[in-house]
Amino acid sequence: MQNCIIKLLNVSSCYLQRLMIINTGFSGDFHWVSLSVPEDLWKSVEMEEKHMQLISLLRQDKDQLWTEPFISDQQKIRELAQKYVSATEFTLEEVISTLESIRAERKDEGNKELKETAVASLELHLPKTAEIKKRKGQLKTKLDITTQELKRQISEEYGFKHFNLILTGKALSPGKRLDEQNVKNNSKIMVLVVSSEQEKTEMLKSEEKKRQQDEGFQRTQKGFQILSERDGSEDPTTTPFLEIADQKGNPLQIPDSERKALILAMGFHEKGRALMKKRNHSAALSHLQQADEQFNKCNSALLKTVDNYAVLQLDVVWCYQALQQLDCLNDARERLERAEDCFKRCYGEQQSRLQQIKGHTGGEDVLFLRLYLLQSLLAYHDGKKNQALNKLSKVEELYGQLCLDLDPEKMLQLKTLGFSEQEARLGLRACRGDVEAAERLITQRKKEKKREREKRRQRLQDINTLVELGFSKRDAARALHQSRGDVDKAYRVLLDSAEAQSSDTQTNLDQMLLDNQGVVPPDLLSPSPPSSSSEEPSTSYDSTASGSSRLDEELVNEALEDIPRHEEDYLDLTLDEEKQLMEQIRSSLEKQSSSSG
């Protein structure tokens, strides 16, 4: 028990409410009442006092802890706490703890309301006008409405006539639903007032940009779908096709449905990476998400044995950070966990499996650099300073080593030998700066590519040989794939298939004769005359088929533009963007340390 002098309190079993002091004496003097209060109740009183006092200060400053920047930036909470320490008698730790408690309460209330009523709370950043003094506003709305409907609500509430709505630097499309554009509970939306003519122009530009992106997306999908249907039975110089192979160029034996899904997944991934190089992260993200959807149609056991899926997860999160999509932090965290698990399974402990397969491990350092960098960024936003520092130290160590590997003099030596800049860079990174080892590696890769080209030429010759024996190109290509390129085995496969088909035909004929008492039906003996339409020239059909073929080739060529010539292009990062983000995180952590010190 703790004996305390306090103002008179109304004490119930579960709640303490502060009341005014009462006058108990005839002289008009105020009397203090000495009460014996349990220590835990007294602490509750103090906590409630801090709670109410800080809520009052927050209201005065119009700060809302359950919105940005307080949601994602722990430093902002600390800065606010330091400000309130001087206005209260509380310690910094007490203020931070209480502010966190207030934020959690309001966030839970908002999430509960969203769950129960499907109504979200949006934070509006309003333009400064004579009529509107407040720069921030709250609007409750459902997320399954269009942007146009939200604009109507804002117009009725605040009187704006011509304006755009901006979320994380992007204008919301008028005709699309809010939830389709990643608008969530507590999203921060800027109201940007424009002139009527400007609004119309901006709307037209936005719609045109969206139309072009959608059209490009559909053309990419169609192009890779066409490629996924091809089996390599045609001359690849005139009819390109894609096949799924391992790192040594050996075709993988996988079910046809999975092969098609993988081609679409890897195609969308490469298109997304091409857009990332152009810093068009918004369009890149939509392609990467489609790649993720296609990968998930594949056998999970397959995804666990290849690093493509892990690299895709990194690329998606990289787009999140480039677009500053802080609403996606939870998804980003899960994706990085999947990427790290996948790398461990594919590469083995200490990258032992990778060393065994490739003979070197240095090239993959750029992937781990990006992984640790993104993990550091998420740890910073989660307020986990030590974890952020630990990951950042790994990033800086890797970055320093990678810079040493690409010494300009070493690069020049390899380029003088006739190697391209990309070949030199990837070779030096793979061999951790060893010029002689890099030269041997690049030369070996060139020999392997030559052998792959010879294999493809031989495959086409084998297909033609089987075609001369009376089989179709498609059947010949499938038989060769099934027999792993052995033309004799492919021939036996085709013969067995032909015999089986012949047997089925004979069985059907015998059944037909039995059903018709040994007589062949008249309609099989004399085919019906051709219709008038079939007698007409097929000029229209040929023209349509020719036009369709030309369009298919256009779509295929567009798709192939984004397939890199070097199989390790995904490892060829300049690290310019990584360096910039690395410096930003370091600067933020140092500011945090100096302010807390």
C-alpha positions as CSV (number, residue, x, y, z in Angstrom):
1,M,0.0,0.0,0.0
2,Q,1.2,3.6,-0.7
3,N,0.0,6.6,1.3
4,C,-0.6,9.5,-1.0
5,I,-2.0,13.0,-0.8
6,I,-4.4,13.4,-3.7
7,K,-7.4,15.4,-4.7
8,L,-10.7,13.7,-4.0
9,L,-11.4,10.9,-6.4
10,N,-14.5,8.9,-7.2
11,V,-13.1,5.4,-6.9
12,S,-15.0,2.5,-8.4
13,S,-13.8,-1.1,-8.8
14,C,-12.6,-0.6,-12.4
15,Y,-12.4,3.0,-13.3
16,L,-11.0,6.3,-11.8
17,Q,-12.6,9.6,-12.8
18,R,-11.1,12.9,-11.7
19,L,-13.6,15.3,-10.0
20,M,-13.2,18.8,-8.6
21,I,-12.2,19.5,-5.0
22,I,-15.2,20.0,-2.8
23,N,-15.5,22.6,0.0
24,T,-16.0,20.7,3.3
25,G,-15.5,23.5,5.9
26,F,-17.6,26.4,7.1
27,S,-14.7,28.7,6.8
28,G,-14.6,28.2,3.0
29,D,-11.1,26.7,3.2
30,F,-10.3,23.8,0.8
31,H,-9.5,20.6,2.6
32,W,-7.1,17.9,1.3
33,V,-8.2,14.4,1.9
34,S,-5.6,11.8,2.8
35,L,-6.5,8.4,1.3
36,S,-4.8,5.1,1.4
37,V,-4.7,3.9,-2.2
38,P,-3.4,0.6,-3.6
39,E,-0.2,1.1,-5.5
40,D,-1.5,-0.4,-8.7
41,L,-4.6,1.9,-8.6
42,W,-2.3,4.9,-8.1
43,K,-0.3,3.9,-11.1
44,S,-3.5,3.7,-13.1
45,V,-4.3,7.2,-12.0
46,E,-1.0,8.5,-13.1
47,M,-1.3,6.7,-16.4
48,E,-4.7,8.1,-17.0
49,E,-3.5,11.6,-16.2
50,K,-0.6,11.3,-18.8
51,H,-3.1,9.9,-21.3
52,M,-5.6,12.7,-21.0
53,Q,-2.9,15.4,-20.9
54,L,-1.2,14.1,-24.1
55,I,-4.5,13.7,-25.9
56,S,-5.2,17.4,-25.1
57,L,-1.8,18.4,-26.5
58,L,-2.3,16.3,-29.6
59,R,-5.7,18.0,-30.2
60,Q,-4.2,21.5,-29.8
61,D,-1.5,20.6,-32.4
62,K,-3.9,18.7,-34.6
63,D,-1.6,15.7,-34.7
64,Q,-3.1,12.3,-35.5
65,L,-0.9,9.5,-34.5
66,W,-2.8,6.8,-36.4
67,T,-1.9,8.5,-39.8
68,E,1.3,9.2,-41.7
69,P,4.0,10.0,-41.0
70,F,3.6,8.5,-37.5
71,I,2.5,5.1,-38.8
72,S,5.7,4.3,-40.7
73,D,8.3,6.6,-39.2
74,Q,9.2,5.9,-35.5
75,Q,11.5,8.9,-35.5
76,K,8.4,11.2,-35.9
77,I,7.0,9.8,-32.7
78,R,10.2,10.4,-30.9
79,E,10.5,14.0,-32.1
80,L,6.9,14.7,-31.0
81,A,7.6,13.1,-27.6
82,Q,10.7,15.3,-27.1
83,K,8.5,18.3,-27.8
84,Y,5.9,17.2,-25.2
85,V,8.5,16.5,-22.5
86,S,9.0,20.2,-22.0
87,A,5.3,20.8,-21.8
88,T,4.7,18.1,-19.2
89,E,6.5,16.7,-16.1
90,F,6.9,13.2,-17.7
91,T,10.1,11.5,-18.8
92,L,10.8,11.0,-22.5
93,E,10.2,7.2,-22.2
94,E,6.9,7.8,-20.4
95,V,5.7,10.2,-23.2
96,I,6.8,7.8,-26.0
97,S,5.1,4.8,-24.3
98,T,1.8,6.8,-23.8
99,L,1.9,8.1,-27.4
100,E,2.3,4.6,-28.7
101,S,-0.6,3.5,-26.5
102,I,-2.9,6.3,-27.9
103,R,-1.9,5.5,-31.5
104,A,-2.6,1.8,-31.0
105,E,-6.0,2.5,-29.5
106,R,-7.1,4.8,-32.3
107,K,-5.7,2.4,-35.0
108,D,-7.6,-0.5,-33.4
109,E,-10.8,1.6,-33.4
110,G,-10.3,2.4,-37.1
111,N,-9.6,-1.2,-38.0
112,K,-12.5,-2.5,-36.0
113,E,-14.9,0.0,-37.7
114,L,-13.5,-1.1,-41.1
115,K,-14.0,-4.7,-40.3
116,E,-17.5,-4.3,-38.9
117,T,-18.9,-1.7,-41.3
118,A,-16.6,-1.8,-44.3
119,V,-16.1,1.9,-43.8
120,A,-12.5,3.2,-43.9
121,S,-11.1,6.5,-42.6
122,L,-9.1,8.6,-45.1
123,E,-6.7,11.4,-44.2
124,L,-7.2,14.3,-46.6
125,H,-4.4,16.9,-47.1
126,L,-6.4,20.0,-48.1
127,P,-5.2,23.0,-50.1
128,K,-5.0,26.3,-48.2
129,T,-7.9,28.6,-49.1
130,A,-9.7,31.5,-47.5
131,E,-12.7,29.3,-46.7
132,I,-10.7,26.4,-45.3
133,K,-8.3,27.0,-42.5
134,K,-7.5,23.4,-41.6
135,R,-5.0,21.7,-43.8
136,K,-6.0,18.2,-42.8
137,G,-9.3,16.5,-42.7
138,Q,-10.9,13.1,-42.1
139,L,-13.4,11.4,-44.4
140,K,-15.1,8.1,-43.8
141,T,-16.1,6.2,-46.9
142,K,-16.3,2.7,-48.3
143,L,-13.4,1.5,-50.5
144,D,-15.5,-0.2,-53.2
145,I,-16.6,3.1,-54.7
146,T,-14.9,4.9,-57.6
147,T,-12.6,7.8,-57.4
148,Q,-15.3,9.9,-59.1
149,E,-17.7,9.1,-56.3
150,L,-15.1,10.0,-53.6
151,K,-14.5,13.3,-55.4
152,R,-18.2,14.0,-55.2
153,Q,-18.2,13.4,-51.5
154,I,-15.2,15.7,-51.0
155,S,-16.8,18.4,-53.2
156,E,-20.0,18.3,-51.0
157,E,-18.0,18.4,-47.8
158,Y,-15.4,21.1,-48.7
159,G,-16.8,22.9,-51.7
160,F,-14.0,22.2,-54.2
161,K,-15.1,22.0,-57.8
162,H,-12.1,21.1,-59.9
163,F,-9.4,19.0,-58.2
164,N,-7.4,15.8,-58.5
165,L,-6.7,13.2,-55.8
166,I,-3.1,12.1,-55.3
167,L,-2.0,8.9,-53.5
168,T,1.7,8.3,-53.0
169,G,2.6,10.6,-55.9
170,K,0.0,9.1,-58.3
171,A,-3.3,10.6,-59.4
172,L,-6.2,8.3,-58.7
173,S,-8.1,7.3,-61.9
174,P,-11.7,8.6,-61.9
175,G,-13.3,5.4,-63.2
176,K,-11.5,2.9,-61.0
177,R,-12.5,1.7,-57.6
178,L,-10.5,2.9,-54.6
179,D,-9.5,-0.6,-53.4
180,E,-8.2,-1.4,-56.9
181,Q,-5.8,1.5,-56.6
182,N,-4.4,0.4,-53.2
183,V,-6.4,2.9,-51.2
184,K,-6.7,1.5,-47.6
185,N,-7.9,2.5,-44.2
186,N,-5.9,5.5,-43.0
187,S,-4.5,6.2,-46.4
188,K,-3.2,9.8,-46.9
189,I,-4.7,11.5,-49.9
190,M,-3.7,14.9,-51.2
191,V,-6.5,17.1,-52.7
192,L,-4.9,19.1,-55.6
193,V,-7.0,22.0,-56.8
194,V,-6.8,22.7,-60.6
195,S,-8.6,24.8,-63.1
196,S,-11.5,23.3,-64.9
197,E,-9.5,23.2,-68.2
198,Q,-6.5,21.8,-66.4
199,E,-8.6,19.1,-64.7
200,K,-10.0,18.1,-68.0
201,T,-6.5,18.0,-69.6
202,E,-5.1,16.0,-66.6
203,M,-8.0,13.6,-66.8
204,L,-7.5,13.0,-70.5
205,K,-3.8,12.5,-69.9
206,S,-4.4,10.1,-67.1
207,E,-6.9,8.1,-69.1
208,E,-4.6,8.0,-72.1
209,K,-1.7,6.9,-70.0
210,K,-3.8,4.1,-68.4
211,R,-5.1,3.1,-71.8
212,Q,-1.6,2.8,-73.2
213,Q,-0.4,0.8,-70.1
214,D,-3.4,-1.5,-70.3
215,E,-2.8,-2.0,-74.1
216,G,0.9,-2.6,-73.5
217,F,0.1,-5.1,-70.7
218,Q,-2.3,-7.0,-73.0
219,R,0.1,-7.1,-75.9
220,T,2.8,-8.4,-73.6
221,Q,0.5,-11.1,-72.3
222,K,-0.6,-12.1,-75.8
223,G,3.0,-12.2,-77.1
224,F,4.2,-14.6,-74.4
225,Q,1.0,-16.7,-74.8
226,I,1.9,-17.2,-78.5
227,L,5.4,-18.1,-77.6
228,S,4.3,-20.5,-74.9
229,E,2.2,-22.4,-77.5
230,R,5.2,-22.9,-79.8
231,D,7.2,-26.2,-79.6
232,G,10.3,-25.4,-81.6
233,S,9.3,-27.5,-84.6
234,E,9.8,-24.5,-86.9
235,D,13.0,-22.8,-87.9
236,P,13.9,-20.6,-84.9
237,T,15.4,-18.0,-87.2
238,T,12.0,-17.3,-88.7
239,T,9.7,-18.6,-85.9
240,P,11.2,-17.9,-82.4
241,F,10.2,-20.0,-79.5
242,L,11.1,-20.2,-75.8
243,E,12.0,-23.2,-73.8
244,I,12.6,-23.7,-70.1
245,A,16.1,-24.8,-69.4
246,D,18.5,-25.1,-66.4
247,Q,21.6,-22.9,-65.9
248,K,23.6,-25.1,-68.3
249,G,21.0,-24.8,-71.1
250,N,19.5,-28.3,-70.7
251,P,15.7,-28.3,-71.4
252,L,13.6,-29.2,-68.3
253,Q,11.0,-32.0,-68.5
254,I,7.9,-30.4,-66.9
255,P,4.2,-30.7,-67.7
256,D,3.0,-28.6,-70.6
257,S,0.6,-26.5,-68.4
258,E,3.4,-25.6,-66.0
259,R,5.7,-24.9,-68.9
260,K,3.2,-22.4,-70.3
261,A,2.7,-20.8,-66.9
262,L,6.4,-20.5,-66.4
263,I,7.0,-18.9,-69.8
264,L,4.3,-16.3,-68.9
265,A,5.7,-15.8,-65.4
266,M,9.3,-15.3,-66.6
267,G,8.1,-13.2,-69.6
268,F,6.2,-10.8,-67.3
269,H,9.1,-10.7,-64.9
270,E,11.6,-9.7,-67.7
271,K,9.1,-7.0,-69.0
272,G,8.8,-5.7,-65.4
273,R,12.6,-5.6,-65.0
274,A,12.9,-3.7,-68.3
275,L,10.5,-1.1,-67.0
276,M,12.4,-0.9,-63.7
277,K,15.5,0.0,-65.6
278,K,13.6,2.9,-67.1
279,R,12.5,3.9,-63.6
280,N,8.9,3.3,-64.6
281,H,8.2,1.5,-61.3
282,S,4.4,1.8,-61.5
283,A,4.0,0.0,-64.8
284,A,6.8,-2.4,-63.7
285,L,4.9,-3.4,-60.5
286,S,1.7,-4.4,-62.5
287,H,3.8,-6.7,-64.7
288,L,5.7,-8.2,-61.7
289,Q,2.4,-8.9,-59.8
290,Q,1.2,-10.7,-62.9
291,A,4.4,-12.7,-63.0
292,D,3.8,-13.6,-59.3
293,E,0.3,-14.8,-60.2
294,Q,1.6,-17.1,-62.9
295,F,4.5,-18.4,-60.8
296,N,1.9,-19.5,-58.2
297,K,0.2,-21.7,-60.8
298,C,3.3,-23.8,-60.9
299,N,4.3,-26.8,-58.7
300,S,5.4,-25.4,-55.3
301,A,8.3,-28.0,-55.3
302,L,9.6,-26.4,-58.5
303,L,9.5,-22.9,-57.1
304,K,11.6,-24.1,-54.1
305,T,14.4,-25.2,-56.4
306,V,14.9,-22.1,-58.6
307,D,15.9,-18.6,-57.5
308,N,13.7,-16.9,-60.1
309,Y,10.9,-16.7,-57.6
310,A,13.1,-15.2,-54.9
311,V,14.4,-12.6,-57.3
312,L,10.8,-11.7,-58.3
313,Q,10.0,-11.1,-54.6
314,L,12.9,-8.7,-54.3
315,D,11.9,-6.8,-57.4
316,V,8.3,-6.4,-56.2
317,V,9.5,-4.9,-52.8
318,W,12.0,-2.7,-54.7
319,C,9.1,-1.2,-56.6
320,Y,7.2,-0.7,-53.3
321,Q,10.0,1.4,-51.9
322,A,10.6,3.3,-55.1
323,L,6.9,4.2,-55.2
324,Q,6.9,4.9,-51.4
325,Q,4.0,2.5,-50.9
326,L,4.2,2.4,-47.1
327,D,0.7,0.8,-47.0
328,C,2.4,-2.4,-48.4
329,L,4.9,-2.9,-45.5
330,N,3.3,-6.1,-44.3
331,D,3.2,-7.6,-47.8
332,A,6.8,-6.5,-48.3
333,R,7.9,-8.2,-45.1
334,E,6.3,-11.5,-46.2
335,R,7.9,-11.3,-49.6
336,L,11.4,-10.7,-48.2
337,E,10.9,-13.7,-45.9
338,R,9.9,-15.8,-48.9
339,A,12.9,-14.5,-50.9
340,E,15.4,-15.3,-48.1
341,D,14.0,-18.8,-47.5
342,C,14.1,-19.5,-51.3
343,F,17.8,-18.3,-51.5
344,K,18.7,-20.6,-48.6
345,R,17.1,-23.6,-50.2
346,C,18.5,-22.9,-53.7
347,Y,22.0,-21.9,-52.7
348,G,22.5,-24.0,-49.6
349,E,24.1,-23.1,-46.4
350,Q,27.0,-20.7,-47.0
351,Q,26.0,-20.9,-50.7
352,S,27.6,-24.4,-50.9
353,R,25.1,-25.7,-53.4
354,L,25.6,-22.6,-55.6
355,Q,29.4,-23.1,-55.5
356,Q,28.9,-26.8,-56.5
357,I,26.6,-26.0,-59.4
358,K,28.3,-22.8,-60.8
359,G,31.8,-23.0,-59.5
360,H,31.6,-19.4,-58.1
361,T,29.2,-17.4,-55.9
362,G,30.3,-13.8,-56.2
363,G,27.8,-12.8,-58.8
364,E,24.8,-13.4,-56.4
365,D,26.2,-10.9,-53.9
366,V,24.2,-8.2,-55.5
367,L,21.0,-10.1,-54.6
368,F,22.0,-10.4,-51.0
369,L,22.9,-6.7,-50.9
370,R,19.5,-5.7,-52.1
371,L,17.8,-8.2,-49.7
372,Y,19.7,-6.8,-46.7
373,L,19.1,-3.2,-47.8
374,L,15.3,-3.7,-48.0
375,Q,15.3,-5.6,-44.7
376,S,17.2,-2.6,-43.2
377,L,14.6,-0.2,-44.6
378,L,11.7,-2.2,-43.2
379,A,13.4,-2.5,-39.8
380,Y,13.8,1.3,-39.7
381,H,10.1,1.8,-40.5
382,D,9.3,-0.7,-37.7
383,G,11.3,1.3,-35.2
384,K,13.9,-1.5,-34.8
385,K,17.0,0.6,-34.9
386,N,19.5,-2.0,-33.9
387,Q,18.2,-4.5,-36.5
388,A,18.3,-1.7,-39.2
389,L,21.9,-0.9,-38.3
390,N,22.9,-4.5,-38.4
391,K,21.5,-5.1,-41.8
392,L,22.8,-1.8,-43.1
393,S,26.3,-2.8,-42.0
394,K,26.1,-6.0,-44.0
395,V,25.0,-3.9,-47.0
396,E,27.9,-1.4,-46.7
397,E,30.4,-4.3,-46.4
398,L,29.0,-6.0,-49.5
399,Y,28.9,-2.7,-51.4
400,G,32.5,-2.0,-50.6
401,Q,33.6,-5.4,-51.8
402,L,31.6,-5.1,-55.0
403,C,33.2,-1.8,-55.8
404,L,36.7,-3.3,-55.3
405,D,35.8,-6.1,-57.6
406,L,35.0,-3.6,-60.4
407,D,38.3,-1.8,-60.3
408,P,38.5,0.3,-63.6
409,E,41.9,-1.1,-64.4
410,K,40.6,-4.7,-64.2
411,M,37.6,-3.8,-66.3
412,L,39.9,-2.3,-69.0
413,Q,42.0,-5.4,-69.1
414,L,39.1,-7.6,-69.9
415,K,37.6,-5.2,-72.4
416,T,41.0,-5.1,-74.1
417,L,40.6,-8.9,-74.6
418,G,37.4,-8.2,-76.6
419,F,34.8,-8.8,-73.9
420,S,31.8,-6.5,-73.6
421,E,31.4,-4.2,-70.5
422,Q,28.6,-6.4,-69.2
423,E,30.6,-9.6,-69.7
424,A,33.6,-8.0,-67.9
425,R,31.4,-6.7,-65.0
426,L,29.6,-10.0,-64.4
427,G,32.8,-12.0,-64.8
428,L,34.7,-9.9,-62.2
429,R,31.8,-10.0,-59.7
430,A,31.4,-13.7,-60.1
431,C,35.2,-14.3,-59.5
432,R,35.4,-11.6,-56.8
433,G,37.8,-9.4,-58.7
434,D,40.2,-12.1,-60.0
435,V,40.9,-11.0,-63.6
436,E,42.4,-14.3,-64.8
437,A,39.5,-16.3,-63.3
438,A,37.0,-13.9,-64.9
439,E,38.7,-14.3,-68.3
440,R,38.4,-18.1,-68.0
441,L,34.8,-17.9,-66.9
442,I,33.7,-15.6,-69.7
443,T,35.5,-17.8,-72.3
444,Q,33.9,-20.9,-70.9
445,R,30.4,-19.2,-71.1
446,K,31.0,-18.4,-74.8
447,K,31.9,-22.0,-75.5
448,E,28.7,-23.2,-73.7
449,K,26.6,-20.8,-75.8
450,K,28.2,-22.1,-78.9
451,R,27.4,-25.7,-77.9
452,E,23.8,-24.6,-77.2
453,R,23.4,-23.2,-80.7
454,E,24.8,-26.4,-82.2
455,K,22.3,-28.4,-80.1
456,R,19.5,-26.3,-81.5
457,R,20.7,-26.7,-85.1
458,Q,21.0,-30.5,-84.6
459,R,17.5,-30.6,-83.1
460,L,16.1,-28.9,-86.2
461,Q,17.9,-31.4,-88.4
462,D,16.5,-34.3,-86.4
463,I,13.0,-32.9,-86.7
464,N,13.4,-32.6,-90.5
465,T,14.7,-36.2,-90.6
466,L,11.6,-37.5,-88.8
467,V,9.3,-35.3,-91.0
468,E,10.9,-37.0,-94.1
469,L,9.9,-40.4,-92.6
470,G,6.2,-39.3,-92.7
471,F,5.6,-37.7,-89.3
472,S,4.3,-34.1,-88.6
473,K,6.7,-31.4,-87.4
474,R,4.7,-31.0,-84.1
475,D,4.7,-34.7,-83.4
476,A,8.4,-34.9,-84.2
477,A,9.3,-32.0,-81.9
478,R,7.3,-33.5,-79.0
479,A,8.8,-36.9,-79.5
480,L,12.3,-35.4,-79.4
481,H,11.5,-33.5,-76.3
482,Q,10.2,-36.6,-74.7
483,S,13.3,-38.6,-75.6
484,R,15.6,-35.8,-74.5
485,G,17.0,-35.3,-78.0
486,D,17.7,-38.9,-78.9
487,V,16.4,-39.2,-82.5
488,D,16.3,-43.1,-82.5
489,K,14.2,-43.1,-79.3
490,A,12.0,-40.4,-80.8
491,Y,11.4,-42.5,-83.9
492,R,10.4,-45.5,-81.7
493,V,8.0,-43.2,-79.7
494,L,6.4,-42.0,-82.9
495,L,6.0,-45.6,-84.3
496,D,4.4,-46.8,-81.1
497,S,2.0,-43.8,-81.2
498,A,1.1,-44.4,-84.8
499,E,0.5,-48.1,-84.1
500,A,-1.7,-47.2,-81.2
501,Q,-3.7,-44.8,-83.3
502,S,-4.1,-47.4,-86.1
503,S,-5.3,-49.9,-83.6
504,D,-7.9,-47.4,-82.3
505,T,-9.0,-46.7,-85.8
506,Q,-9.5,-50.3,-86.7
507,T,-11.4,-50.9,-83.4
508,N,-13.7,-48.0,-84.3
509,L,-14.2,-49.3,-87.8
510,D,-15.1,-52.8,-86.6
511,Q,-17.6,-51.3,-84.1
512,M,-19.2,-49.2,-86.8
513,L,-19.6,-52.3,-89.2
514,L,-21.0,-54.3,-86.3
515,D,-23.5,-51.6,-85.5
516,N,-24.6,-51.3,-89.2
517,Q,-24.7,-55.1,-89.8
518,G,-21.5,-55.1,-92.0
519,V,-22.7,-52.2,-94.3
520,V,-20.8,-49.0,-94.6
521,P,-23.2,-46.0,-94.1
522,P,-23.9,-44.1,-97.4
523,D,-22.8,-40.7,-96.0
524,L,-19.2,-42.1,-95.6
525,L,-19.1,-43.4,-99.2
526,S,-20.2,-40.2,-100.9
527,P,-19.4,-36.9,-99.0
528,S,-22.0,-34.1,-99.2
529,P,-21.4,-31.5,-101.9
530,P,-19.6,-28.4,-100.8
531,S,-21.8,-25.4,-100.0
532,S,-21.9,-22.4,-102.2
533,S,-19.9,-20.4,-99.6
534,S,-17.1,-23.0,-99.6
535,E,-16.9,-22.9,-103.4
536,E,-16.1,-19.2,-103.3
537,P,-12.5,-18.0,-103.4
538,S,-11.0,-17.9,-99.9
539,T,-9.4,-14.5,-100.4
540,S,-11.1,-13.0,-97.4
541,Y,-10.0,-15.9,-95.2
542,D,-6.4,-15.8,-96.5
543,S,-6.3,-12.0,-96.0
544,T,-7.6,-12.4,-92.4
545,A,-5.1,-15.2,-91.6
546,S,-2.3,-13.2,-93.1
547,G,-3.2,-10.2,-91.1
548,S,-3.5,-12.2,-87.9
549,S,-0.1,-13.8,-88.6
550,R,1.5,-10.4,-89.0
551,L,0.0,-9.2,-85.7
552,D,1.2,-12.4,-84.0
553,E,4.8,-11.7,-85.2
554,E,4.6,-8.1,-84.0
555,L,3.4,-9.2,-80.6
556,V,6.2,-11.9,-80.4
557,N,8.9,-9.4,-81.5
558,E,7.7,-6.9,-78.8
559,A,7.8,-9.6,-76.2
560,L,11.3,-10.8,-77.2
561,E,12.7,-7.2,-77.0
562,D,12.7,-7.5,-73.3
563,I,14.3,-10.9,-73.1
564,P,18.0,-10.2,-72.2
565,R,20.8,-11.6,-74.3
566,H,22.9,-12.5,-71.3
567,E,21.4,-15.2,-69.0
568,E,22.7,-13.4,-65.9
569,D,21.4,-10.0,-66.8
570,Y,19.4,-10.0,-63.5
571,L,22.7,-9.9,-61.6
572,D,24.0,-6.9,-63.6
573,L,22.9,-4.1,-61.3
574,T,24.8,-0.8,-61.4
575,L,24.0,-0.3,-57.7
576,D,23.4,3.4,-58.2
577,E,19.8,3.2,-56.8
578,E,21.0,0.9,-54.0
579,K,23.8,3.4,-53.0
580,Q,21.3,6.3,-52.8
581,L,18.9,4.3,-50.6
582,M,21.8,3.1,-48.5
583,E,22.8,6.7,-47.8
584,Q,19.3,7.8,-47.0
585,I,18.8,5.0,-44.4
586,R,22.2,5.8,-42.8
587,S,21.4,9.5,-42.6
588,S,18.0,8.8,-41.0
589,L,19.5,6.4,-38.4
590,E,22.2,9.0,-37.5
591,K,19.6,11.7,-37.1
592,Q,17.7,9.4,-34.8
593,S,20.7,8.6,-32.7
594,S,21.7,12.3,-32.3
595,S,18.2,13.4,-31.3
596,S,17.8,10.5,-28.8
597,G,21.3,11.3,-27.4
